[in-house]
Amino acid sequence: MKKMIALYKAPGDADAFMKHYETTHMPLVEKIPGLVKTELTRIDRTLIGEQGNFLIAEMYFEDEASFKAALKSPENAATGADLANFAEGIVTVMIGETL
């Protein structure tokens, strides 16, 4: 499976961030075509490495073709525009293949 991972650093206002994420951003994410599954993990502590990470969002796609089609969709464009609105400077987005 193809996976997109968004790693968020701690926002200035965690409650406002989560409210926006859950009520505005996730409904946009869920409309992306080809999305098979989404997992969210809120980080409560770091055992090894740099602290400051707050949330991990993992979005799964069946294969490379469905992932590429999703990237070109208007739904993904809307999601990206929202991301730039509330998470610019605190998010890193990575793409990978599950093993």
N, CA, C and O atoms as CSV, one atom per row, in Angstrom:
chain,resi,resn,atom,element,x,y,z
A,1,MET,N,N,0.841,-1.190,0.000
A,1,MET,CA,C,0.000,0.000,0.000
A,1,MET,C,C,0.879,1.245,0.000
A,1,MET,O,O,1.978,1.254,0.555
A,2,LYS,N,N,0.376,2.273,-0.625
A,2,LYS,CA,C,1.032,3.578,-0.615
A,2,LYS,C,C,0.509,4.335,0.591
A,2,LYS,O,O,-0.671,4.249,0.931
A,3,LYS,N,N,1.400,5.079,1.236
A,3,LYS,CA,C,0.994,5.795,2.438
A,3,LYS,C,C,1.554,7.209,2.422
A,3,LYS,O,O,2.723,7.430,2.104
A,4,MET,N,N,0.698,8.159,2.770
A,4,MET,CA,C,1.111,9.541,2.978
A,4,MET,C,C,1.072,9.780,4.485
A,4,MET,O,O,0.078,9.485,5.148
A,5,ILE,N,N,2.166,10.316,5.009
A,5,ILE,CA,C,2.281,10.562,6.443
A,5,ILE,C,C,2.474,12.052,6.659
A,5,ILE,O,O,3.352,12.669,6.056
A,6,ALA,N,N,1.649,12.626,7.523
A,6,ALA,CA,C,1.802,14.033,7.908
A,6,ALA,C,C,2.210,14.062,9.376
A,6,ALA,O,O,1.497,13.551,10.239
A,7,LEU,N,N,3.360,14.662,9.648
A,7,LEU,CA,C,3.881,14.769,11.004
A,7,LEU,C,C,3.789,16.229,11.429
A,7,LEU,O,O,4.412,17.105,10.829
A,8,TYR,N,N,3.010,16.472,12.460
A,8,TYR,CA,C,2.760,17.837,12.931
A,8,TYR,C,C,3.549,18.113,14.201
A,8,TYR,O,O,3.541,17.311,15.135
A,9,LYS,N,N,4.225,19.247,14.230
A,9,LYS,CA,C,4.857,19.722,15.457
A,9,LYS,C,C,3.772,20.334,16.337
A,9,LYS,O,O,2.663,20.602,15.875
A,10,ALA,N,N,4.103,20.551,17.601
A,10,ALA,CA,C,3.122,21.106,18.534
A,10,ALA,C,C,2.670,22.491,18.075
A,10,ALA,O,O,3.504,23.368,17.850
A,11,PRO,N,N,1.362,22.697,17.935
A,11,PRO,CA,C,0.840,24.015,17.543
A,11,PRO,C,C,0.798,24.952,18.752
A,11,PRO,O,O,0.916,24.510,19.895
A,12,GLY,N,N,0.631,26.233,18.489
A,12,GLY,CA,C,0.528,27.207,19.568
A,12,GLY,C,C,-0.660,26.954,20.472
A,12,GLY,O,O,-0.550,27.068,21.693
A,13,ASP,N,N,-1.791,26.611,19.884
A,13,ASP,CA,C,-3.016,26.343,20.641
A,13,ASP,C,C,-3.519,24.953,20.245
A,13,ASP,O,O,-4.198,24.795,19.230
A,14,ALA,N,N,-3.180,23.959,21.051
A,14,ALA,CA,C,-3.497,22.569,20.715
A,14,ALA,C,C,-4.996,22.321,20.609
A,14,ALA,O,O,-5.438,21.579,19.732
A,15,ASP,N,N,-5.780,22.930,21.487
A,15,ASP,CA,C,-7.231,22.716,21.449
A,15,ASP,C,C,-7.847,23.282,20.173
A,15,ASP,O,O,-8.674,22.627,19.537
A,16,ALA,N,N,-7.448,24.498,19.796
A,16,ALA,CA,C,-7.963,25.109,18.564
A,16,ALA,C,C,-7.513,24.308,17.343
A,16,ALA,O,O,-8.286,24.120,16.403
A,17,PHE,N,N,-6.267,23.837,17.357
A,17,PHE,CA,C,-5.742,23.030,16.260
A,17,PHE,C,C,-6.583,21.765,16.090
A,17,PHE,O,O,-7.022,21.453,14.983
A,18,MET,N,N,-6.806,21.040,17.184
A,18,MET,CA,C,-7.557,19.790,17.102
A,18,MET,C,C,-9.005,20.033,16.699
A,18,MET,O,O,-9.581,19.236,15.957
A,19,LYS,N,N,-9.592,21.108,17.171
A,19,LYS,CA,C,-10.972,21.416,16.772
A,19,LYS,C,C,-11.044,21.620,15.259
A,19,LYS,O,O,-11.930,21.077,14.600
A,20,HIS,N,N,-10.111,22.404,14.708
A,20,HIS,CA,C,-10.088,22.625,13.258
A,20,HIS,C,C,-9.809,21.305,12.532
A,20,HIS,O,O,-10.460,20.986,11.538
A,21,TYR,N,N,-8.845,20.550,13.034
A,21,TYR,CA,C,-8.467,19.302,12.382
A,21,TYR,C,C,-9.655,18.349,12.292
A,21,TYR,O,O,-9.922,17.766,11.241
A,22,GLU,N,N,-10.360,18.202,13.406
A,22,GLU,CA,C,-11.456,17.235,13.458
A,22,GLU,C,C,-12.723,17.703,12.751
A,22,GLU,O,O,-13.434,16.890,12.161
A,23,THR,N,N,-13.018,19.008,12.801
A,23,THR,CA,C,-14.292,19.483,12.249
A,23,THR,C,C,-14.190,20.026,10.828
A,23,THR,O,O,-15.186,20.061,10.106
A,24,THR,N,N,-12.998,20.448,10.422
A,24,THR,CA,C,-12.826,21.018,9.081
A,24,THR,C,C,-11.910,20.168,8.206
A,24,THR,O,O,-12.280,19.803,7.089
A,25,HIS,N,N,-10.717,19.851,8.707
A,25,HIS,CA,C,-9.724,19.182,7.867
A,25,HIS,C,C,-10.078,17.720,7.577
A,25,HIS,O,O,-10.031,17.294,6.423
A,26,MET,N,N,-10.428,16.958,8.602
A,26,MET,CA,C,-10.726,15.537,8.375
A,26,MET,C,C,-11.900,15.310,7.426
A,26,MET,O,O,-11.828,14.395,6.607
A,27,PRO,N,N,-12.977,16.095,7.493
A,27,PRO,CA,C,-14.035,15.907,6.491
A,27,PRO,C,C,-13.532,16.121,5.057
A,27,PRO,O,O,-14.017,15.470,4.132
A,28,LEU,N,N,-12.569,17.022,4.867
A,28,LEU,CA,C,-11.978,17.212,3.537
A,28,LEU,C,C,-11.129,16.004,3.151
A,28,LEU,O,O,-11.220,15.507,2.028
A,29,VAL,N,N,-10.306,15.534,4.083
A,29,VAL,CA,C,-9.455,14.365,3.831
A,29,VAL,C,C,-10.308,13.166,3.426
A,29,VAL,O,O,-9.972,12.453,2.481
A,30,GLU,N,N,-11.396,12.948,4.130
A,30,GLU,CA,C,-12.242,11.774,3.886
A,30,GLU,C,C,-12.893,11.777,2.504
A,30,GLU,O,O,-13.383,10.741,2.054
A,31,LYS,N,N,-12.905,12.914,1.831
A,31,LYS,CA,C,-13.475,13.004,0.481
A,31,LYS,C,C,-12.459,12.680,-0.614
A,31,LYS,O,O,-12.837,12.565,-1.780
A,32,ILE,N,N,-11.182,12.531,-0.267
A,32,ILE,CA,C,-10.151,12.267,-1.279
A,32,ILE,C,C,-10.411,10.898,-1.908
A,32,ILE,O,O,-10.493,9.898,-1.195
A,33,PRO,N,N,-10.539,10.843,-3.233
A,33,PRO,CA,C,-10.822,9.561,-3.888
A,33,PRO,C,C,-9.649,8.593,-3.743
A,33,PRO,O,O,-8.485,8.991,-3.790
A,34,GLY,N,N,-9.980,7.325,-3.567
A,34,GLY,CA,C,-8.957,6.292,-3.473
A,34,GLY,C,C,-8.384,6.100,-2.081
A,34,GLY,O,O,-7.589,5.185,-1.864
A,35,LEU,N,N,-8.767,6.934,-1.144
A,35,LEU,CA,C,-8.285,6.803,0.226
A,35,LEU,C,C,-8.926,5.568,0.852
A,35,LEU,O,O,-10.151,5.464,0.917
A,36,VAL,N,N,-8.097,4.635,1.312
A,36,VAL,CA,C,-8.580,3.379,1.868
A,36,VAL,C,C,-8.784,3.482,3.373
A,36,VAL,O,O,-9.767,2.972,3.911
A,37,LYS,N,N,-7.848,4.147,4.053
A,37,LYS,CA,C,-7.885,4.193,5.511
A,37,LYS,C,C,-7.084,5.395,5.984
A,37,LYS,O,O,-6.109,5.794,5.348
A,38,THR,N,N,-7.505,5.969,7.107
A,38,THR,CA,C,-6.768,7.053,7.753
A,38,THR,C,C,-6.598,6.711,9.222
A,38,THR,O,O,-7.538,6.259,9.877
A,39,GLU,N,N,-5.393,6.927,9.737
A,39,GLU,CA,C,-5.122,6.738,11.161
A,39,GLU,C,C,-4.518,8.014,11.725
A,39,GLU,O,O,-3.644,8.621,11.107
A,40,LEU,N,N,-4.983,8.418,12.893
A,40,LEU,CA,C,-4.432,9.573,13.596
A,40,LEU,C,C,-3.839,9.105,14.914
A,40,LEU,O,O,-4.429,8.284,15.616
A,41,THR,N,N,-2.670,9.634,15.242
A,41,THR,CA,C,-2.033,9.340,16.519
A,41,THR,C,C,-1.613,10.654,17.152
A,41,THR,O,O,-0.805,11.391,16.588
A,42,ARG,N,N,-2.161,10.947,18.323
A,42,ARG,CA,C,-1.743,12.133,19.070
A,42,ARG,C,C,-0.598,11.704,19.984
A,42,ARG,O,O,-0.752,10.788,20.791
A,43,ILE,N,N,0.540,12.362,19.856
A,43,ILE,CA,C,1.745,12.004,20.600
A,43,ILE,C,C,1.632,12.531,22.026
A,43,ILE,O,O,1.388,13.719,22.237
A,44,ASP,N,N,1.812,11.642,23.006
A,44,ASP,CA,C,1.756,12.118,24.387
A,44,ASP,C,C,3.128,12.190,25.050
A,44,ASP,O,O,3.285,12.846,26.079
A,45,ARG,N,N,4.120,11.518,24.467
A,45,ARG,CA,C,5.491,11.659,24.974
A,45,ARG,C,C,6.466,11.093,23.952
A,45,ARG,O,O,6.092,10.300,23.088
A,46,THR,N,N,7.720,11.513,24.065
A,46,THR,CA,C,8.791,11.039,23.198
A,46,THR,C,C,9.799,10.292,24.061
A,46,THR,O,O,10.280,10.833,25.057
A,47,LEU,N,N,10.119,9.071,23.699
A,47,LEU,CA,C,11.088,8.290,24.460
A,47,LEU,C,C,12.510,8.513,23.972
A,47,LEU,O,O,13.433,8.634,24.777
A,48,ILE,N,N,12.693,8.570,22.657
A,48,ILE,CA,C,14.017,8.757,22.069
A,48,ILE,C,C,13.879,9.767,20.943
A,48,ILE,O,O,12.936,9.693,20.156
A,49,GLY,N,N,14.802,10.701,20.859
A,49,GLY,CA,C,14.796,11.660,19.763
A,49,GLY,C,C,14.225,13.003,20.162
A,49,GLY,O,O,13.953,13.275,21.332
A,50,GLU,N,N,14.056,13.823,19.157
A,50,GLU,CA,C,13.613,15.199,19.345
A,50,GLU,C,C,12.165,15.261,19.814
A,50,GLU,O,O,11.292,14.598,19.255
A,51,GLN,N,N,11.921,16.055,20.835
A,51,GLN,CA,C,10.557,16.264,21.305
A,51,GLN,C,C,9.895,17.354,20.477
A,51,GLN,O,O,10.558,18.051,19.708
A,52,GLY,N,N,8.612,17.494,20.633
A,52,GLY,CA,C,7.891,18.561,19.961
A,52,GLY,C,C,6.891,18.087,18.931
A,52,GLY,O,O,6.118,18.889,18.406
A,53,ASN,N,N,6.889,16.774,18.625
A,53,ASN,CA,C,5.878,16.259,17.706
A,53,ASN,C,C,4.558,16.113,18.444
A,53,ASN,O,O,4.519,15.748,19.619
A,54,PHE,N,N,3.484,16.404,17.735
A,54,PHE,CA,C,2.161,16.493,18.342
A,54,PHE,C,C,1.178,15.469,17.775
A,54,PHE,O,O,0.441,14.827,18.523
A,55,LEU,N,N,1.173,15.319,16.444
A,55,LEU,CA,C,0.177,14.479,15.785
A,55,LEU,C,C,0.789,13.822,14.559
A,55,LEU,O,O,1.577,14.435,13.839
A,56,ILE,N,N,0.417,12.565,14.329
A,56,ILE,CA,C,0.789,11.858,13.104
A,56,ILE,C,C,-0.505,11.453,12.411
A,56,ILE,O,O,-1.373,10.823,13.015
A,57,ALA,N,N,-0.627,11.820,11.144
A,57,ALA,CA,C,-1.768,11.398,10.326
A,57,ALA,C,C,-1.231,10.482,9.232
A,57,ALA,O,O,-0.300,10.846,8.513
A,58,GLU,N,N,-1.818,9.297,9.107
A,58,GLU,CA,C,-1.398,8.335,8.095
A,58,GLU,C,C,-2.579,8.045,7.180
A,58,GLU,O,O,-3.649,7.638,7.634
A,59,MET,N,N,-2.369,8.259,5.887
A,59,MET,CA,C,-3.416,8.059,4.888
A,59,MET,C,C,-2.963,6.976,3.920
A,59,MET,O,O,-1.898,7.085,3.313
A,60,TYR,N,N,-3.762,5.943,3.779
A,60,TYR,CA,C,-3.405,4.765,2.995
A,60,TYR,C,C,-4.159,4.732,1.666
A,60,TYR,O,O,-5.345,5.051,1.589
A,61,PHE,N,N,-3.420,4.330,0.618
A,61,PHE,CA,C,-3.976,4.160,-0.726
A,61,PHE,C,C,-3.580,2.773,-1.219
A,61,PHE,O,O,-2.516,2.265,-0.865
A,62,GLU,N,N,-4.428,2.168,-2.030
A,62,GLU,CA,C,-4.212,0.792,-2.474
A,62,GLU,C,C,-2.884,0.608,-3.204
A,62,GLU,O,O,-2.181,-0.376,-2.976
A,63,ASP,N,N,-2.538,1.552,-4.083
A,63,ASP,CA,C,-1.325,1.407,-4.886
A,63,ASP,C,C,-0.888,2.773,-5.412
A,63,ASP,O,O,-1.538,3.788,-5.160
A,64,GLU,N,N,0.209,2.778,-6.137
A,64,GLU,CA,C,0.775,4.014,-6.686
A,64,GLU,C,C,-0.203,4.719,-7.620
A,64,GLU,O,O,-0.317,5.945,-7.589
A,65,ALA,N,N,-0.910,3.951,-8.453
A,65,ALA,CA,C,-1.846,4.555,-9.408
A,65,ALA,C,C,-2.982,5.283,-8.692
A,65,ALA,O,O,-3.326,6.406,-9.060
A,66,SER,N,N,-3.560,4.660,-7.682
A,66,SER,CA,C,-4.654,5.325,-6.963
A,66,SER,C,C,-4.137,6.521,-6.169
A,66,SER,O,O,-4.844,7.516,-6.015
A,67,PHE,N,N,-2.912,6.429,-5.669
A,67,PHE,CA,C,-2.310,7.556,-4.963
A,67,PHE,C,C,-2.100,8.743,-5.907
A,67,PHE,O,O,-2.440,9.876,-5.569
A,68,LYS,N,N,-1.539,8.478,-7.087
A,68,LYS,CA,C,-1.305,9.556,-8.063
A,68,LYS,C,C,-2.615,10.193,-8.507
A,68,LYS,O,O,-2.693,11.411,-8.667
A,69,ALA,N,N,-3.643,9.374,-8.708
A,69,ALA,CA,C,-4.953,9.913,-9.089
A,69,ALA,C,C,-5.507,10.794,-7.972
A,69,ALA,O,O,-6.086,11.847,-8.238
A,70,ALA,N,N,-5.331,10.368,-6.735
A,70,ALA,CA,C,-5.809,11.156,-5.592
A,70,ALA,C,C,-5.111,12.509,-5.534
A,70,ALA,O,O,-5.744,13.527,-5.256
A,71,LEU,N,N,-3.809,12.520,-5.795
A,71,LEU,CA,C,-3.052,13.778,-5.749
A,71,LEU,C,C,-3.571,14.799,-6.756
A,71,LEU,O,O,-3.498,16.003,-6.515
A,72,LYS,N,N,-4.093,14.322,-7.881
A,72,LYS,CA,C,-4.576,15.211,-8.941
A,72,LYS,C,C,-6.027,15.650,-8.742
A,72,LYS,O,O,-6.539,16.459,-9.516
A,73,SER,N,N,-6.680,15.133,-7.727
A,73,SER,CA,C,-8.110,15.395,-7.550
A,73,SER,C,C,-8.387,16.773,-6.952
A,73,SER,O,O,-7.561,17.303,-6.209
A,74,PRO,N,N,-9.546,17.355,-7.272
A,74,PRO,CA,C,-9.942,18.624,-6.656
A,74,PRO,C,C,-10.122,18.490,-5.145
A,74,PRO,O,O,-9.910,19.449,-4.403
A,75,GLU,N,N,-10.510,17.307,-4.696
A,75,GLU,CA,C,-10.667,17.080,-3.258
A,75,GLU,C,C,-9.326,17.197,-2.538
A,75,GLU,O,O,-9.247,17.752,-1.442
A,76,ASN,N,N,-8.273,16.670,-3.163
A,76,ASN,CA,C,-6.943,16.794,-2.574
A,76,ASN,C,C,-6.470,18.244,-2.598
A,76,ASN,O,O,-5.819,18.702,-1.658
A,77,ALA,N,N,-6.792,18.962,-3.662
A,77,ALA,CA,C,-6.421,20.383,-3.739
A,77,ALA,C,C,-7.080,21.171,-2.610
A,77,ALA,O,O,-6.445,22.035,-2.005
A,78,ALA,N,N,-8.338,20.882,-2.325
A,78,ALA,CA,C,-9.044,21.564,-1.233
A,78,ALA,C,C,-8.417,21.222,0.115
A,78,ALA,O,O,-8.287,22.083,0.985
A,79,THR,N,N,-8.033,19.971,0.276
A,79,THR,CA,C,-7.387,19.544,1.519
A,79,THR,C,C,-6.043,20.241,1.689
A,79,THR,O,O,-5.708,20.694,2.783
A,80,GLY,N,N,-5.280,20.326,0.611
A,80,GLY,CA,C,-3.983,21.007,0.662
A,80,GLY,C,C,-4.112,22.484,0.977
A,80,GLY,O,O,-3.299,23.038,1.717
A,81,ALA,N,N,-5.127,23.124,0.421
A,81,ALA,CA,C,-5.357,24.549,0.697
A,81,ALA,C,C,-5.692,24.750,2.169
A,81,ALA,O,O,-5.225,25.704,2.791
A,82,ASP,N,N,-6.496,23.859,2.722
A,82,ASP,CA,C,-6.822,23.962,4.144
A,82,ASP,C,C,-5.583,23.724,4.997
A,82,ASP,O,O,-5.372,24.420,5.990
A,83,LEU,N,N,-4.768,22.755,4.623
A,83,LEU,CA,C,-3.541,22.459,5.359
A,83,LEU,C,C,-2.640,23.686,5.420
A,83,LEU,O,O,-2.092,24.006,6.475
A,84,ALA,N,N,-2.487,24.369,4.300
A,84,ALA,CA,C,-1.662,25.580,4.262
A,84,ALA,C,C,-2.237,26.666,5.162
A,84,ALA,O,O,-1.503,27.498,5.696
A,85,ASN,N,N,-3.548,26.652,5.325
A,85,ASN,CA,C,-4.247,27.634,6.155
A,85,ASN,C,C,-3.951,27.498,7.639
A,85,ASN,O,O,-3.766,28.501,8.329
A,86,PHE,N,N,-3.903,26.266,8.136
A,86,PHE,CA,C,-3.816,26.096,9.590
A,86,PHE,C,C,-2.543,25.403,10.074
A,86,PHE,O,O,-2.294,25.367,11.279
A,87,ALA,N,N,-1.728,24.849,9.165
A,87,ALA,CA,C,-0.575,24.071,9.634
A,87,ALA,C,C,0.743,24.459,8.975
A,87,ALA,O,O,1.742,23.763,9.149
A,88,GLU,N,N,0.764,25.544,8.231
A,88,GLU,CA,C,2.006,25.949,7.574
A,88,GLU,C,C,3.100,26.172,8.615
A,88,GLU,O,O,2.888,26.845,9.624
A,89,GLY,N,N,4.262,25.600,8.354
A,89,GLY,CA,C,5.395,25.755,9.254
A,89,GLY,C,C,5.471,24.722,10.368
A,89,GLY,O,O,6.482,24.640,11.065
A,90,ILE,N,N,4.408,23.927,10.546
A,90,ILE,CA,C,4.451,22.910,11.605
A,90,ILE,C,C,4.216,21.497,11.077
A,90,ILE,O,O,4.147,20.551,11.861
A,91,VAL,N,N,4.093,21.343,9.762
A,91,VAL,CA,C,3.801,20.016,9.211
A,91,VAL,C,C,4.890,19.586,8.228
A,91,VAL,O,O,5.401,20.387,7.445
A,92,THR,N,N,5.227,18.295,8.293
A,92,THR,CA,C,6.097,17.642,7.321
A,92,THR,C,C,5.281,16.515,6.711
A,92,THR,O,O,4.681,15.721,7.436
A,93,VAL,N,N,5.251,16.435,5.378
A,93,VAL,CA,C,4.482,15.389,4.699
A,93,VAL,C,C,5.459,14.465,3.981
A,93,VAL,O,O,6.326,14.919,3.233
A,94,MET,N,N,5.309,13.161,4.219
A,94,MET,CA,C,6.184,12.148,3.635
A,94,MET,C,C,5.338,11.116,2.894
A,94,MET,O,O,4.170,10.908,3.221
A,95,ILE,N,N,5.934,10.478,1.901
A,95,ILE,CA,C,5.264,9.440,1.118
A,95,ILE,C,C,6.083,8.165,1.244
A,95,ILE,O,O,7.311,8.204,1.169
A,96,GLY,N,N,5.408,7.032,1.434
A,96,GLY,CA,C,6.123,5.772,1.547
A,96,GLY,C,C,5.291,4.602,1.075
A,96,GLY,O,O,4.144,4.753,0.655
A,97,GLU,N,N,5.891,3.444,1.155
A,97,GLU,CA,C,5.262,2.186,0.778
A,97,GLU,C,C,5.288,1.287,2.008
A,97,GLU,O,O,6.342,1.103,2.616
A,98,THR,N,N,4.135,0.724,2.382
A,98,THR,CA,C,4.126,-0.173,3.537
A,98,THR,C,C,4.879,-1.453,3.190
A,98,THR,O,O,4.877,-1.896,2.042
A,99,LEU,N,N,5.508,-2.025,4.173
A,99,LEU,CA,C,6.287,-3.256,3.963
A,99,LEU,C,C,5.530,-4.467,4.461
A,99,LEU,O,O,6.029,-5.589,4.367
